[in-house]
Amino acid sequence: MSVYMTEEEQLQAIKKWWLRYNTPILVLLSVVMLIVAGYRYWNWHHEKILIQASTVYERLMVSFSEHKNKEIRSYANQLITHYDQTVYADVARMTLAKIDVAKDQAEKAKQLLEDVVNHTTVPAFKQIAKIRIARLLLAQKSFDQALSQLSVIDDNAYMTIVNELKGDIFVEKGDYQHAIKSYRQAISEAKTHGIGNLFLEMKTNELAALTESKNVLRQNIGSV
C-alpha cells in the first residue's frame, strides 16, 4: 500500500508540475517548431532562388559566347534586378562592364564595377573589380586614382598583376624608377608562384635600358 501511495503521490506531483508549467513549455515548443519550420523554409527558398539564378546565368553565358549583346544585357539585368543577393549578380555586372568598355562607355563600366566592390560577398570578385577599375582609370589618365584603387588590394594571388599594372601607370606618369621597381616586384611575385613572365622581364629590361641611356645623356649634356 505504501508503494502504491508513493506512486500516487508521484503522479499527483507530476500533474501539479504540469498544470503549473504547461503553458510556458507549450509556448517554448511552439517557438522552437516555428524556428525550425522557418529555417527549413528559408533553405528551401534560398535553394530555389539559386536554381533560378543559375538558369538565367547559363543563358547569359551562352549569349556571351555567341556575342549576342542584346540578350546578354537582358539576362544580366534580370540577375541584377531579381537575384541581386547572389554571386550571379556580381558576374552579371562584370559582364556588362566588359561590354561597356568595348563600346567606349567607361563611366558606365566603372559604375558597374564599383557596385561589385561595394556589394559582393566574394573577396576575389572585389579584387578583380578593383583591378579593372584601375585599368579604366589608367586609360582615362587618372593615374593617382588608379594607384589608389590598387593600394587596397592585399591578396597575394593578385600581386603580380597589381604590381605590373602599377608599373604601367608609373610609365604613363613618366616615373620610370618607380615603374621599374613595380615591374621587378611583379617578376618576383610571379617567380614565388612558380610562374615565369618573359614579356614582363623584357618590358622591365627595356625600360631600365631606356632610363640608363637618358641618365647618360643628361650627364653628357651636363659635362659640356
C-alpha positions, 0 to 999 in steps of 0.5 A: 500500500505504501508503494502504491501511495508513493506512486500516487503521490508521484503522479499527483506531483507530476500533474501539479508540475504540469498544470503549473508549467504547461503553458510556458513549455507549450509556448517554448515548443511552439517557438522552437517548431516555428524556428525550425519550420522557418529555417527549413523554409528559408533553405528551401527558398534560398535553394530555389532562388539559386536554381533560378539564378543559375538558369538565367546565368547559363543563358547569359553565358551562352549569349556571351559566347555567341556575342549576342549583346542584346540578350546578354544585357537582358539576362544580366539585368534580370540577375541584377534586378531579381537575384541581386543577393547572389554571386550571379549578380556580381558576374552579371555586372562584370559582364556588362562592364566588359561590354561597356568598355568595348563600346567606349562607355567607361563611366558606365563600366566603372559604375558597374564595377564599383557596385561589385566592390561595394556589394559582393560577398566574394573577396576575389570578385572585389579584387578583380573589380578593383583591378579593372577599375584601375585599368579604366582609370589608367586609360582615362589618365587618372593615374593617382586614382588608379594607384589608389584603387590598387593600394587596397588590394592585399591578396597575394594571388593578385600581386603580380598583376597589381604590381605590373599594372602599377608599373604601367601607370608609373610609365604613363606618369613618366616615373620610370624608377618607380615603374621599374621597381613595380615591374621587378616586384611583379617578376618576383611575385610571379617567380614565388608562384612558380610562374615565369613572365618573359614579356614582363622581364623584357618590358622591365629590361627595356625600360631600365635600358631606356632610363640608363641611356637618358641618365647618360645623356643628361650627364653628357649634356651636363659635362659640356 
